[in-house]
Amino acid sequence: MSLKCGIVGLPNVGKSTLFNCLTSSMQAEAANYPFCTIEPNLGIVTVPDKRVDELVRLYNPKKVVKTVIEFVDIAGLVAGASKGEGLGNQFLSHIREVDAIIHIVRCFDNDNVIHVNSRVDPKADIEIIETELILKDIETVEARIRKSEKLLKTNDKKSKEEYQNYVSLKKHLESGRLAKYFVDVFRKSHSPDDIMHLTDLNLLTDKHVLYVANVDDKNIHGNDYSKVVEEIAGKEGELAIVLSVEIESELSQLEPAEEAEFLKELDIDEPGLDKLIHTAYKLLGLNTFFTAGEKEVHAWTIIKGTKAPQAAGVIHTDFEHGFIRAEIIGYNDLITHGSEHAVKEKGLMRVEGKDYEVKDGDVVYFRFNI
């Protein structure tokens, strides 16, 4: 499955610089004035996973395929964006296309870097973005209400229920609350088919958000500003990380050995960009399983809870339709014992059926019949 994350925030908070670091490119112009980014920049980034490197060492395959994330650098939003301020309507439409939102929040003081509202206030900055997303969602729901009103004349029970849900959702949004709180209540008590009319709206505030507190190089482990961001993320049931886009920009230009030494000096376990990608996976509830052999080592992305036939279907639809069984080796068992043969001799390879939920790190061989 392909994952797309949109990078959003107010102008001049470090979005384009972060995008450049992620993609190791200069595709996104970074400059000290608002609306520097007009058209969204797209970049495909390989997910850092040391497990793939270890599998390559064991199998020495002819081909290696890692999982990827697509990042979209979306222009800075301002108050009034939902009404077209700062070219906002155009940019809000780009957010609708992503699976998750990465919200960059300025958490540093620097008189040389312009703040669009002339002050550093993470809480207010977040509220500006959320308000514009909510207002855009209200427009979407109002359009659906107008459309569904025409169906009320048919006296169809389902149409009436859906209409009432839209009306209730609109009131919820108008109270300043994010759509996900409303939709989550339905997810807990209804089947996916019963809430399809709500999920099909693809509301901006029904998407997961990863907050990134962008600090300066003197506060890489956080500051009072970043604590505010983390508190907001916690209240929303989302995740937040602290990183310095300035430092990540420097790291992206170093060779691996130099990077390792720099991280050691900074007392950082892993680059902030790696942490960002891994946290995005966690936020979206994603797992990685592997297929491995002399021909290819391949990492595959699935949603947690995916059962074996559907995981096989990620590789090819024929694998799902003709699924017989899955032969499972745990990644740690494989690395510990050094080969598939050794794992099998220890009796650690498992044969699983159609009800098995594929776990993160499973090395899988699917048996199927076309």
Protein Blocks (a to p, Z undefined) as FASTA:
>chain_A
ZZddddeddehiopmmmmmmmnopakbccddbehkbmbdcddddddddfklmmmmmmnop
abdcdddddddddddddehklnopghlmmmmmmmmmpmbdcddddfbdcfkbccfklpac
fklmmmmmmmmmmmmmmmmmmmmmmmmmmmmmnopaklmmmmmmmmmmmmmmmnopafkl
mmmmmmmmccfklmmmmmmnopaklcccdddddddfklmnopfklmmmmmmmmmnopacd
dddfklmmmmmmpcfklmmmmmmmnopabdfklmmmmmmmmmnopacdddddfkbccddd
ddehiafklmmmmmpmklmmmocbdcdddfklmmmnopaklmmmnopaccddfklccdeh
iacdddddZZ
